[in-house]
Amino acid sequence: MREIILGKSVKGVDIKGYAFGDENCFNKTLMIGCLHGVEPQSKEICDLYINEVKDKSFPDDAYLLLIPCLNPDGLALKTRGNTNGVDLNRNFPSSGWKSIPVSGNSAYYPGIKPASEPETKIVVDLINKQNFKKLIAIHTNHFIQFPNPPMINYDGEQSRELAEKISVATGLIAHHDVGYPTPGSLGIWVGKDLKKISVTVELDDDKNTDELYKKHGSFFEVGILEI
């Protein structure tokens, strides 16, 4: 395992990635937790995985870059958005990005332009520069306005197979529709625009992290090994 400083948040907090395996292999996976500061379990479950596997051998034919927390400022502030009040998961340069928050709700503020935030730019640069085969974003179904059940959401038909395999392993339903509009989301940009495999794990916000990891933590292994 290698710890990498990928960049800094608006407040200057280090955003760290943890790399496992051979970066030059074909089967490369990017996993990201805590895009929203009000979803701490999405970071904590990544920390549990790191602690479990950091001293173990990693498959020779796989590479993982895991970012447990993309939004450290929001996590500290206990806000959905970052320090600038931007919802990072509405700030990606998808073709459907909108400058007006969905339903006029400021919690979904997309920023002044796509990839305006340093946290978002880290991910955009990684995906543009490295040939990741798969993206797996980790959330909980904490909601401001639009409730959704825990699920394995996927963007693009090319993502269905991986989503269904993770669904079988975790017991969470796989569905292409999260249930509400998400213009500027990471999943839409990667899955719909770039046509890469893009899966979002939506965990139950009412459960504690240990319970979530025990029940659904298999998504790490399945997501990494499947191509």
ZADRENKOL-603425 format. One line per 3 residues: number of its first residue (from 1); their letters; for each residue x, y, z of N, C-alpha, C, O. Coordinates in nm, 2 decimals. Each point is the difference from the previous one (the first is absolute). Layout:
# ZADRENKOL-603425
NUM> a> X/Y/Z/X/Y/Z/X/Y/Z/X/Y/Z  ... .
This chain:
# ZADRENKOL-603425
1> mre> 0.08/-0.12/0.00/-0.08/0.12/0.00/0.09/0.12/0.00/0.10/0.01/0.07  -0.14/0.09/-0.15/0.07/0.13/0.00/-0.10/0.11/0.02/-0.10/0.01/-0.06  0.14/0.08/0.15/-0.09/0.12/0.03/0.05/0.11/-0.09/0.12/0.03/-0.01 .
4> iil> -0.21/0.04/-0.06/0.03/0.10/-0.09/-0.08/0.13/0.03/-0.12/-0.01/0.03  0.19/0.12/-0.02/-0.07/0.13/0.01/-0.05/0.05/-0.14/0.09/0.03/-0.08  -0.21/-0.04/0.06/-0.06/0.03/-0.14/-0.02/0.15/-0.02/0.00/0.05/-0.11 .
7> gks> -0.02/0.03/0.22/-0.03/0.14/-0.01/-0.05/0.05/0.13/0.01/-0.07/0.10  -0.07/0.19/-0.10/-0.05/0.06/0.12/-0.14/0.05/-0.02/-0.04/0.03/-0.11  -0.03/-0.03/0.22/-0.14/0.06/0.00/0.01/0.15/-0.01/0.10/0.06/0.00 .
10> vkg> -0.22/0.00/0.00/-0.01/0.15/0.00/0.08/0.05/0.12/0.07/0.10/-0.01  -0.09/-0.16/0.13/0.07/0.04/0.12/0.14/-0.04/0.01/0.07/0.03/0.10  -0.02/-0.10/-0.20/0.14/-0.05/0.01/0.03/-0.13/0.06/0.11/-0.03/0.04 .
13> vdi> -0.22/-0.05/-0.01/0.02/-0.13/0.06/0.04/-0.10/-0.11/-0.05/0.00/-0.11  0.15/-0.08/0.15/0.05/-0.10/-0.10/-0.11/-0.10/-0.03/-0.08/-0.05/0.08  0.06/0.02/-0.21/-0.09/-0.10/-0.05/0.09/-0.12/-0.04/0.08/0.01/-0.09 .
16> kgy> -0.10/-0.12/0.16/0.09/-0.11/-0.01/-0.06/-0.12/-0.08/-0.12/-0.03/0.01  0.21/-0.03/-0.09/-0.04/-0.13/-0.07/0.09/-0.11/0.05/0.11/0.02/0.05  -0.16/-0.14/-0.06/0.07/-0.12/0.05/0.00/-0.09/-0.12/-0.10/-0.05/-0.05 .
19> afg> 0.23/0.02/0.00/0.01/-0.08/-0.12/0.04/-0.14/0.03/0.09/-0.03/0.09  -0.15/-0.07/-0.15/0.03/-0.14/0.02/0.02/-0.07/-0.14/-0.07/0.03/-0.09  0.17/-0.11/0.08/0.02/-0.08/-0.12/0.09/0.07/-0.10/0.07/0.10/0.03 .
22> den> -0.08/-0.15/-0.15/0.09/0.04/-0.12/-0.08/0.11/-0.08/-0.10/-0.03/-0.06  0.16/0.15/0.06/-0.07/0.11/-0.07/0.00/-0.02/-0.15/-0.08/0.06/-0.07  0.17/-0.15/0.02/0.01/-0.02/-0.14/-0.09/-0.11/-0.05/0.01/-0.04/-0.12 .
25> cfn> -0.08/-0.03/0.20/-0.09/-0.11/-0.04/-0.12/0.05/-0.07/-0.03/0.12/0.00  -0.05/-0.21/-0.07/-0.12/0.04/-0.07/-0.11/0.03/0.09/-0.08/0.09/-0.02  0.06/-0.17/0.13/-0.11/0.01/0.08/0.01/0.11/0.11/0.05/-0.03/0.11 .
28> ktl> -0.07/0.15/-0.14/0.02/0.11/0.09/-0.14/0.06/0.05/-0.09/0.03/-0.08  0.09/-0.01/0.21/-0.13/0.04/0.06/0.03/0.13/0.09/0.10/0.00/0.07  -0.19/0.09/-0.09/0.00/0.12/0.09/-0.12/0.00/0.09/-0.12/-0.01/-0.05 .
31> mig> 0.14/0.01/0.18/-0.11/0.01/0.09/0.01/0.13/0.08/0.10/0.04/0.04  -0.22/0.02/-0.01/0.00/0.13/0.06/-0.12/0.00/0.11/-0.11/-0.04/-0.03  0.15/0.08/0.15/-0.10/0.01/0.11/-0.02/0.15/0.04/0.08/0.08/-0.04 .
34> clh> -0.18/-0.05/0.11/-0.03/0.13/0.06/0.01/0.11/-0.09/0.08/0.10/0.02  -0.16/-0.10/-0.13/-0.01/0.12/-0.08/-0.09/0.10/0.07/0.01/0.12/-0.02  -0.10/-0.17/0.11/-0.08/0.08/0.08/0.04/-0.01/0.15/0.01/-0.11/0.05 .
37> gve> 0.01/0.22/0.01/0.04/0.01/0.14/-0.09/-0.06/0.10/0.03/-0.03/0.11  -0.16/0.02/-0.15/-0.10/-0.05/0.10/-0.02/-0.16/-0.02/-0.09/-0.05/0.06  0.19/-0.01/-0.13/-0.01/-0.14/-0.01/0.13/-0.07/0.05/0.08/-0.06/-0.08 .
40> pqs> -0.05/0.08/0.21/0.13/-0.05/0.05/0.02/-0.15/-0.01/0.12/-0.04/-0.01  -0.22/-0.04/0.01/0.02/-0.14/-0.02/0.07/-0.04/-0.13/0.07/-0.10/-0.01  -0.09/0.19/-0.09/0.06/-0.03/-0.13/0.15/0.01/0.01/0.08/-0.06/-0.08 .
43> kei> -0.03/0.14/0.17/0.15/0.01/0.03/0.04/-0.11/0.09/0.10/-0.07/-0.02  -0.18/0.05/0.12/0.04/-0.10/0.11/0.01/-0.14/-0.06/0.08/-0.08/0.05  -0.17/0.05/-0.14/0.01/-0.14/-0.06/0.12/-0.02/-0.08/0.06/-0.11/-0.01 .
46> cdl> -0.01/0.22/-0.05/0.13/-0.01/-0.08/0.11/-0.02/0.10/0.09/-0.07/-0.03  -0.09/0.14/0.14/0.10/-0.01/0.10/0.01/-0.15/0.06/0.11/-0.05/0.02  -0.23/-0.01/0.00/0.00/-0.14/0.04/0.06/-0.09/-0.10/0.08/-0.09/0.04 .
49> yin> -0.11/0.11/-0.16/0.06/-0.08/-0.11/0.15/0.02/0.00/0.08/-0.10/-0.01  -0.03/0.22/0.01/0.14/0.03/0.00/0.07/-0.07/0.12/0.11/-0.07/-0.02  -0.16/0.08/0.14/0.06/-0.07/0.11/0.00/-0.15/-0.01/0.09/-0.07/0.05 .
52> evk> -0.19/0.02/-0.12/0.00/-0.15/-0.02/0.10/-0.05/-0.10/0.05/-0.11/0.02  -0.03/0.18/-0.12/0.08/-0.05/-0.11/0.14/0.06/-0.01/0.08/-0.05/-0.08  -0.05/0.15/0.15/0.13/0.08/-0.02/0.12/-0.09/0.02/0.10/0.03/-0.07 .
55> dks> -0.10/-0.13/0.15/0.12/-0.09/0.02/-0.01/-0.13/-0.08/0.08/-0.09/0.02  -0.18/0.08/-0.10/-0.02/-0.13/-0.07/0.04/0.02/-0.15/0.02/0.11/-0.05  0.01/-0.23/-0.01/0.04/0.01/-0.14/-0.13/0.04/-0.09/-0.11/-0.04/0.04 .
58> fpd> 0.14/0.11/-0.15/-0.11/0.04/-0.08/0.01/-0.07/-0.14/0.11/-0.04/-0.04  -0.22/0.01/-0.02/0.00/-0.08/-0.13/0.10/0.07/-0.10/0.00/0.12/-0.01  0.08/-0.21/-0.06/0.10/0.05/-0.09/-0.07/0.07/-0.12/0.06/0.09/-0.06 .
61> day> -0.18/-0.13/0.02/-0.06/0.05/-0.12/-0.11/0.11/0.03/-0.09/0.02/-0.08  0.11/0.05/0.19/-0.10/0.11/0.04/0.07/0.12/0.06/0.11/-0.02/0.06  -0.17/0.13/-0.08/0.05/0.13/0.06/-0.12/0.07/0.06/-0.10/0.02/-0.07 .
64> lll> 0.12/0.03/0.19/-0.10/0.08/0.06/0.06/0.13/0.05/0.10/0.01/0.07  -0.17/0.10/-0.10/0.03/0.13/0.06/-0.13/0.04/0.08/-0.11/0.02/-0.06  0.12/-0.02/0.19/-0.11/0.02/0.09/0.01/0.14/0.07/0.10/0.03/0.06 .
67> ipc> -0.20/0.06/-0.08/0.00/0.13/0.06/-0.11/-0.01/0.11/-0.12/0.02/-0.04  0.15/-0.04/0.16/-0.10/-0.01/0.11/-0.09/0.12/0.01/-0.12/-0.01/0.03  0.18/0.13/-0.04/-0.07/0.12/0.03/0.04/0.11/-0.10/0.11/0.06/0.01 .
70> lnp> -0.20/-0.03/-0.11/0.02/0.11/-0.10/-0.03/0.13/0.06/0.04/0.10/-0.05  -0.13/-0.10/0.15/-0.05/0.13/0.06/0.03/0.01/0.15/-0.09/0.00/0.08  0.22/0.02/-0.05/0.03/0.01/0.15/-0.05/0.12/0.06/-0.04/0.00/0.12 .
73> dgl> 0.02/0.11/-0.19/-0.05/0.12/0.06/-0.15/-0.02/0.03/-0.04/0.04/0.11  -0.04/-0.09/-0.20/-0.14/-0.03/0.03/-0.01/-0.10/0.11/-0.10/0.01/0.08  0.19/-0.11/-0.07/-0.01/-0.09/0.11/0.02/0.07/0.14/-0.07/-0.03/0.09 .
76> alk> 0.17/0.12/-0.09/0.02/0.07/0.13/-0.11/0.10/0.03/-0.04/0.01/0.11  -0.02/0.05/-0.21/-0.11/0.09/0.02/-0.14/-0.07/0.01/-0.09/0.07/0.04  0.09/-0.20/-0.07/-0.13/-0.07/0.00/-0.10/0.06/-0.10/-0.12/0.01/0.03 .
79> trg> 0.18/0.02/-0.15/-0.09/0.06/-0.11/0.01/-0.09/-0.12/0.10/-0.07/-0.02  -0.20/0.07/-0.06/0.00/-0.08/-0.13/0.11/0.05/-0.09/0.08/-0.07/-0.06  -0.07/0.20/0.05/0.10/0.06/-0.10/0.13/0.03/0.07/0.02/-0.03/0.12 .
82> ntn> 0.07/0.09/-0.20/0.13/0.03/0.05/0.00/0.14/0.07/-0.11/0.05/0.03  0.23/0.00/0.00/0.00/0.13/0.06/-0.07/0.11/-0.08/-0.05/0.09/0.06  0.05/-0.10/-0.19/-0.07/0.10/-0.08/-0.15/-0.03/-0.02/-0.07/0.07/-0.07 .
85> gvd> 0.03/-0.17/0.14/-0.14/-0.03/-0.01/-0.04/-0.08/-0.13/-0.12/0.00/-0.03  0.22/-0.05/-0.04/-0.02/-0.07/-0.12/-0.02/-0.15/0.02/0.08/-0.06/0.07  -0.19/0.01/-0.12/-0.02/-0.15/0.00/0.09/-0.06/-0.11/-0.02/0.02/-0.12 .
88> lnr> 0.13/-0.08/0.17/0.10/-0.06/-0.09/-0.06/-0.09/-0.10/0.05/-0.01/-0.11  -0.16/-0.06/0.15/-0.06/-0.10/-0.09/-0.10/0.07/-0.10/-0.08/-0.07/-0.06  0.08/0.20/0.05/-0.07/0.07/-0.10/0.10/0.09/-0.08/-0.04/0.09/-0.08 .
91> nfp> 0.17/-0.10/0.11/0.10/0.09/-0.05/0.09/-0.06/-0.11/0.10/0.06/-0.04  -0.13/-0.19/0.00/0.08/-0.06/-0.11/-0.05/0.04/-0.14/-0.11/0.04/-0.02  0.21/-0.04/-0.07/-0.03/0.05/-0.14/-0.08/-0.09/-0.09/0.04/-0.03/-0.11 .
94> ssg> -0.16/-0.01/0.16/-0.08/-0.08/-0.08/-0.08/0.08/-0.10/-0.01/0.12/0.01  -0.03/-0.18/-0.12/-0.07/0.07/-0.10/-0.13/0.07/0.05/-0.05/0.09/-0.06  -0.01/-0.15/0.16/-0.12/0.06/0.06/0.01/0.09/0.11/-0.09/0.03/0.07 .
97> wks> 0.22/0.02/-0.04/0.02/0.08/0.11/-0.09/0.13/-0.01/-0.02/0.05/-0.10  -0.04/-0.02/0.22/-0.08/0.12/0.00/0.05/0.10/0.10/0.06/-0.04/0.11  -0.07/0.17/-0.14/0.05/0.10/0.09/-0.10/0.04/0.12/0.04/0.07/0.09 .
100> ipv> -0.16/-0.12/-0.10/-0.10/0.02/0.10/-0.02/-0.13/0.08/-0.02/-0.10/-0.06  0.02/0.11/0.19/-0.03/-0.12/0.08/-0.13/-0.06/-0.03/-0.10/0.06/-0.03  0.10/-0.20/0.04/-0.12/-0.07/-0.03/-0.11/0.04/0.10/0.02/0.01/0.12 .
103> sgn> -0.14/0.02/-0.17/-0.11/0.04/0.08/0.03/0.13/0.08/-0.08/0.03/0.10  0.18/0.04/-0.14/0.03/0.13/0.07/0.06/-0.02/0.14/0.01/0.10/0.08  0.03/-0.22/-0.05/0.05/-0.03/0.14/0.15/0.02/0.00/0.07/-0.06/-0.07 .
106> say> -0.03/0.16/0.16/0.14/0.04/0.01/0.09/-0.12/0.04/0.12/0.01/-0.02  -0.17/-0.11/0.08/0.08/-0.12/0.04/0.06/-0.06/-0.12/0.10/-0.07/0.01  -0.16/0.08/-0.13/0.05/-0.06/-0.12/0.07/0.10/-0.09/0.01/-0.02/-0.12 .
109> ypg> 0.04/0.13/0.18/0.06/0.11/-0.08/0.12/-0.06/-0.08/0.09/-0.06/0.06  -0.09/0.08/-0.19/0.10/-0.07/-0.09/0.13/0.08/-0.02/0.09/-0.05/-0.07  -0.08/0.17/0.13/0.12/0.08/-0.02/-0.02/0.09/-0.12/-0.10/0.00/-0.07 .
112> ikp> 0.20/0.09/0.05/-0.01/0.10/-0.10/0.02/-0.05/-0.14/-0.04/0.06/-0.10  0.11/-0.18/0.09/0.02/-0.07/-0.13/0.05/-0.14/0.03/0.03/-0.03/0.12  -0.04/-0.06/-0.21/0.04/-0.14/0.02/0.15/0.00/0.04/0.09/0.07/-0.05 .
115> ase> -0.06/-0.16/0.15/0.13/-0.02/0.05/0.06/0.13/0.06/0.12/0.02/-0.02  -0.20/0.06/0.08/0.05/0.13/0.06/0.07/-0.03/0.13/0.08/0.09/0.04  -0.10/-0.20/0.02/0.06/-0.03/0.13/0.12/-0.08/0.00/0.01/-0.09/-0.08 .
118> pet> 0.09/0.12/0.17/0.12/-0.08/0.00/-0.02/-0.15/0.02/0.08/-0.08/-0.05  -0.18/0.05/0.13/-0.02/-0.14/0.03/-0.05/-0.07/-0.13/0.04/-0.12/-0.03  -0.13/0.18/-0.04/-0.05/-0.06/-0.12/0.11/-0.01/-0.11/0.01/-0.10/-0.06 .
121> kiv> 0.08/0.20/0.06/0.11/0.00/-0.10/0.09/-0.11/0.02/0.06/-0.06/-0.10  -0.04/0.02/0.22/0.09/-0.12/0.03/-0.05/-0.12/-0.07/0.07/-0.07/-0.07  -0.20/0.04/0.08/-0.06/-0.12/-0.06/0.00/0.02/-0.16/0.03/-0.10/-0.07 .
124> vdl> -0.07/0.22/0.02/0.00/0.02/-0.14/0.14/-0.03/-0.06/0.01/-0.06/-0.10  0.10/0.11/0.17/0.13/-0.02/-0.05/0.04/-0.14/0.00/0.06/-0.05/-0.09  -0.10/-0.02/0.20/0.04/-0.15/0.01/-0.07/-0.08/-0.12/0.07/-0.08/-0.06 .
127> ink> -0.20/0.11/0.04/-0.07/-0.08/-0.10/0.05/0.04/-0.14/0.00/-0.09/-0.09  0.04/0.22/0.07/0.05/0.04/-0.13/0.14/-0.05/-0.03/0.03/-0.03/-0.12  0.05/0.01/0.22/0.14/-0.04/-0.02/0.03/-0.15/0.02/0.09/-0.05/-0.06 .
130> qnf> -0.18/-0.02/0.13/0.03/-0.14/0.03/-0.11/-0.08/-0.06/-0.12/0.04/0.00  0.15/-0.16/-0.05/-0.09/-0.08/-0.07/-0.08/-0.09/0.09/0.02/-0.12/0.00  -0.10/0.18/0.09/-0.08/-0.09/0.09/-0.11/-0.07/-0.08/-0.07/0.06/-0.08 .
133> kkl> 0.05/-0.18/0.11/-0.10/-0.08/-0.07/-0.14/0.02/0.07/-0.10/-0.02/-0.06  0.11/0.04/0.19/-0.12/0.01/0.08/0.00/0.11/0.11/0.11/0.03/0.05  -0.22/0.03/-0.03/-0.02/0.09/0.11/-0.10/-0.05/0.09/-0.11/-0.04/-0.04 .
136> iai> 0.14/0.04/0.17/-0.10/-0.04/0.10/-0.01/0.11/0.11/0.10/0.03/0.07  -0.21/0.04/-0.07/-0.02/0.11/0.10/-0.08/-0.05/0.11/-0.09/-0.08/-0.02  0.12/0.12/0.14/-0.06/-0.06/0.12/-0.08/0.12/0.08/0.06/0.10/0.03 .
139> htn> -0.19/-0.13/-0.01/-0.08/0.10/0.06/-0.09/-0.07/0.11/0.00/-0.12/0.01  -0.06/0.20/0.07/-0.12/-0.05/0.07/-0.12/0.07/-0.05/0.01/0.10/-0.06  -0.13/-0.15/0.09/-0.12/0.06/-0.05/-0.05/0.11/0.09/-0.12/0.02/0.01 .
142> hfi> 0.21/0.05/0.05/-0.03/0.12/0.07/-0.06/0.10/-0.10/0.06/0.02/-0.11  -0.17/0.04/0.14/-0.06/0.09/-0.11/-0.04/0.13/0.06/-0.03/0.01/0.12  0.03/0.09/-0.21/-0.06/0.13/0.03/-0.14/0.01/-0.04/-0.09/0.05/0.08 .
145> qfp> 0.06/-0.09/-0.20/-0.13/0.02/-0.05/-0.06/-0.13/-0.07/-0.12/-0.03/0.00  0.22/-0.05/-0.06/-0.05/-0.12/-0.07/0.05/-0.13/0.06/0.11/-0.03/0.00  -0.20/-0.04/0.07/0.03/-0.12/0.06/0.02/-0.11/-0.10/-0.07/0.00/-0.10 .
148> npp> 0.16/-0.10/0.13/0.01/-0.12/-0.09/0.04/-0.11/0.09/0.07/0.01/0.10  -0.11/-0.13/-0.14/0.04/-0.12/0.08/0.15/-0.03/-0.02/0.06/0.04/-0.10  0.00/-0.12/0.19/0.14/-0.05/-0.02/0.00/-0.08/-0.13/-0.09/-0.08/-0.02 .
151> min> 0.19/0.10/-0.06/0.00/-0.07/-0.13/0.14/0.00/-0.06/0.09/0.07/0.05  -0.07/-0.14/-0.16/0.11/0.01/-0.09/-0.05/0.07/-0.13/-0.06/-0.07/-0.08  0.09/0.19/0.07/-0.04/0.08/-0.11/0.11/0.00/-0.11/0.12/-0.01/0.03 .
154> ydg> -0.16/0.00/-0.16/0.10/0.00/-0.10/-0.04/0.10/-0.12/-0.12/0.02/-0.02  0.22/0.03/-0.04/-0.02/0.09/-0.11/0.05/-0.06/-0.13/0.12/-0.03/-0.01  -0.21/0.01/-0.09/0.04/-0.06/-0.13/-0.01/-0.15/0.00/0.03/-0.06/0.10 .
157> eqs> -0.07/0.01/-0.21/-0.02/-0.14/-0.01/0.13/-0.08/0.02/-0.01/-0.12/0.05  0.12/0.18/-0.08/0.13/-0.07/0.02/0.03/-0.02/0.14/0.09/-0.08/0.04  -0.16/0.14/0.05/0.02/-0.01/0.15/-0.09/-0.10/0.06/0.02/-0.03/0.12 .
160> rel> -0.12/-0.02/-0.19/-0.10/-0.09/0.06/0.06/-0.13/0.05/-0.04/-0.04/0.12  0.13/-0.02/-0.19/0.05/-0.13/0.04/0.07/0.01/0.14/-0.02/-0.08/0.09  0.11/0.18/-0.08/0.07/0.02/0.13/-0.10/0.03/0.11/0.01/-0.06/0.11 .
163> aek> -0.11/0.14/-0.14/-0.10/0.04/0.11/-0.08/-0.13/0.04/-0.02/-0.01/0.12  -0.01/-0.07/-0.21/-0.08/-0.12/0.03/0.09/-0.10/0.08/-0.05/-0.07/0.09  0.18/0.06/-0.12/0.08/-0.09/0.08/0.02/0.06/0.14/0.00/-0.08/0.10 .
166> isv> 0.02/0.21/-0.08/0.01/0.06/0.13/-0.14/-0.02/0.07/0.00/-0.02/0.12  -0.11/0.03/-0.19/-0.13/-0.02/0.06/-0.01/-0.14/0.06/-0.05/-0.01/0.11  0.09/-0.09/-0.18/-0.01/-0.14/0.05/0.09/-0.01/0.12/-0.05/-0.07/0.10 .
169> atg> 0.16/0.13/-0.10/0.10/-0.02/0.12/-0.05/0.08/0.12/0.02/-0.05/0.11  -0.09/0.16/-0.13/-0.03/0.09/0.11/-0.15/-0.02/0.05/-0.03/0.04/0.11  -0.05/-0.09/-0.20/-0.15/-0.01/0.03/-0.07/0.13/-0.02/-0.12/0.01/0.03 .
172> lia> 0.19/0.09/-0.09/-0.07/0.13/-0.03/-0.05/-0.01/-0.15/0.07/-0.05/-0.09  -0.18/0.11/0.06/-0.06/0.00/-0.13/0.09/0.08/-0.10/0.06/0.10/0.04  -0.05/-0.15/-0.16/0.07/0.08/-0.11/-0.11/0.07/-0.08/-0.09/-0.06/-0.04 .
175> hhd> 0.12/0.19/0.02/-0.10/0.08/-0.08/0.07/0.11/-0.07/0.10/0.06/0.05  -0.15/-0.03/-0.17/0.06/0.10/-0.09/-0.04/0.14/0.04/0.05/0.10/-0.04  -0.16/-0.09/0.12/-0.06/0.13/0.04/0.00/0.02/0.15/-0.06/-0.08/0.07 .
178> vgy> 0.13/0.18/-0.03/0.01/0.02/0.15/-0.13/0.07/0.05/-0.02/0.00/0.12  -0.06/0.05/-0.21/-0.13/0.04/0.04/-0.02/0.15/0.00/-0.11/0.05/0.03  0.21/0.03/-0.07/-0.01/0.14/-0.01/0.11/0.06/-0.09/0.09/-0.07/-0.03 .
181> ptp> -0.11/0.19/-0.02/0.10/0.05/-0.09/0.14/0.03/0.06/0.00/0.05/0.11  0.10/-0.08/-0.18/0.14/0.02/0.05/0.09/0.07/-0.10/0.10/-0.06/-0.04  -0.14/0.17/-0.01/0.09/0.07/-0.10/0.13/0.03/0.06/0.01/0.05/0.11 .
184> gsl> 0.10/-0.07/-0.19/0.13/0.03/0.05/0.06/-0.10/0.10/0.10/0.02/0.06  -0.16/-0.14/-0.05/0.05/-0.10/0.09/0.12/-0.07/-0.06/0.02/-0.01/-0.12  0.06/-0.05/0.21/0.12/-0.07/-0.04/-0.05/-0.13/-0.08/0.07/-0.03/-0.11 .
187> giw> -0.17/-0.03/0.15/-0.04/-0.12/-0.07/-0.05/0.02/-0.14/0.04/-0.07/-0.09  -0.12/0.18/0.07/-0.04/0.03/-0.14/0.11/0.04/-0.09/0.01/-0.04/-0.11  0.08/0.12/0.17/0.12/0.04/-0.09/0.08/-0.12/-0.04/0.03/-0.01/-0.12 .
190> vgk> 0.00/-0.08/0.21/0.08/-0.11/-0.03/-0.07/-0.11/-0.08/0.04/-0.05/-0.11  -0.17/0.02/0.15/-0.07/-0.11/-0.06/-0.07/0.04/-0.13/0.00/-0.07/-0.10  -0.06/0.19/0.10/-0.08/0.04/-0.12/0.08/0.07/-0.10/-0.01/-0.02/-0.12 .
193> dlk> 0.10/0.11/0.16/0.08/0.08/-0.09/0.13/-0.07/-0.04/0.03/0.00/-0.12  0.04/-0.05/0.21/0.13/-0.07/-0.03/-0.02/-0.14/-0.04/0.10/-0.07/-0.05  -0.22/0.01/0.08/-0.03/-0.14/-0.04/0.09/-0.10/0.07/0.03/-0.11/-0.05 .
196> kis> 0.02/0.15/0.17/0.07/-0.10/0.09/-0.09/-0.06/0.10/-0.12/0.04/0.02  0.16/-0.15/0.04/-0.08/-0.07/0.10/-0.01/0.09/0.12/0.10/0.04/0.06  -0.22/-0.01/-0.02/-0.02/0.09/0.11/-0.12/-0.05/0.09/-0.11/-0.01/-0.04 .
199> vtv> 0.15/-0.02/0.17/-0.09/-0.06/0.09/0.00/0.08/0.13/0.11/0.04/0.04  -0.23/-0.01/0.02/-0.01/0.07/0.12/-0.06/-0.09/0.11/-0.11/-0.05/-0.02  0.18/0.03/0.13/-0.05/-0.08/0.11/-0.07/0.09/0.09/0.07/0.09/0.07 .
202> eld> -0.20/-0.10/-0.05/-0.08/0.08/0.09/-0.03/-0.08/0.12/-0.09/-0.09/0.00  0.15/0.12/0.12/-0.02/-0.08/0.12/-0.10/0.06/0.09/-0.04/0.12/-0.02  -0.01/-0.19/0.12/-0.10/0.04/0.08/0.05/0.10/0.11/0.08/-0.04/0.08 .
205> ddk> -0.13/0.16/-0.09/0.05/0.11/0.09/-0.03/-0.03/0.15/0.06/0.05/0.09  -0.16/-0.13/-0.07/-0.05/-0.03/0.14/0.09/-0.11/0.07/-0.02/-0.03/0.12  0.11/-0.03/-0.19/0.08/-0.11/0.05/0.14/0.05/0.04/0.05/0.10/-0.07 .
208> ntd> 0.01/-0.16/0.17/0.13/0.05/0.04/0.10/-0.07/-0.10/-0.03/-0.10/-0.07  0.15/0.15/0.07/0.10/-0.04/-0.10/0.04/-0.15/0.02/0.02/-0.07/-0.10  0.00/0.03/0.22/0.04/-0.14/0.02/-0.11/-0.10/-0.06/0.04/-0.10/-0.06 .
211> ely> -0.16/0.14/0.09/-0.11/-0.08/-0.06/0.00/0.00/-0.15/-0.02/-0.10/-0.06  0.04/0.22/0.00/0.00/0.01/-0.14/0.11/-0.08/-0.06/-0.01/-0.07/-0.11  0.13/0.08/0.17/0.12/-0.07/-0.05/-0.02/-0.16/0.00/0.03/-0.07/-0.09 .
214> kkh> -0.09/0.03/0.20/-0.02/-0.15/0.02/-0.10/-0.05/-0.10/0.01/-0.11/-0.05  -0.11/0.19/0.02/-0.11/-0.04/-0.08/0.02/0.02/-0.15/-0.03/-0.08/-0.08  0.10/0.19/0.05/0.02/0.04/-0.15/0.14/0.02/-0.04/0.02/0.03/-0.12 .
217> gsf> 0.08/-0.05/0.21/0.14/0.03/-0.04/0.05/-0.08/-0.11/0.11/0.03/-0.05  -0.18/-0.13/0.01/0.05/-0.08/-0.11/0.01/0.07/-0.13/0.06/-0.04/-0.10  -0.13/0.16/0.09/0.01/0.08/-0.12/0.14/0.04/-0.04/0.03/0.02/-0.11 .
220> fev> 0.06/-0.01/0.22/0.14/0.04/-0.03/0.06/-0.11/-0.09/0.06/0.03/-0.11  -0.06/-0.15/0.16/0.06/-0.11/-0.07/-0.06/-0.03/-0.14/0.08/-0.01/-0.10  -0.21/0.01/0.09/-0.06/-0.02/-0.12/0.03/0.11/-0.10/0.03/-0.02/-0.12 .
223> gil> -0.04/0.14/0.17/0.02/0.12/-0.09/0.15/0.00/-0.05/0.02/0.05/-0.11  0.07/-0.09/0.19/0.14/0.00/-0.04/0.03/-0.11/-0.10/0.07/0.02/-0.10  -0.12/-0.14/0.13/0.05/-0.12/-0.08/-0.08/-0.02/-0.13/0.06/-0.05/-0.10 .
226> ei> -0.18/0.09/0.09/-0.08/-0.01/-0.12/0.04/0.10/-0.10/0.04/0.11/0.03  -0.04/-0.15/-0.16/0.04/0.09/-0.11/-0.12/0.03/-0.08/0.01/0.07/-0.10 .
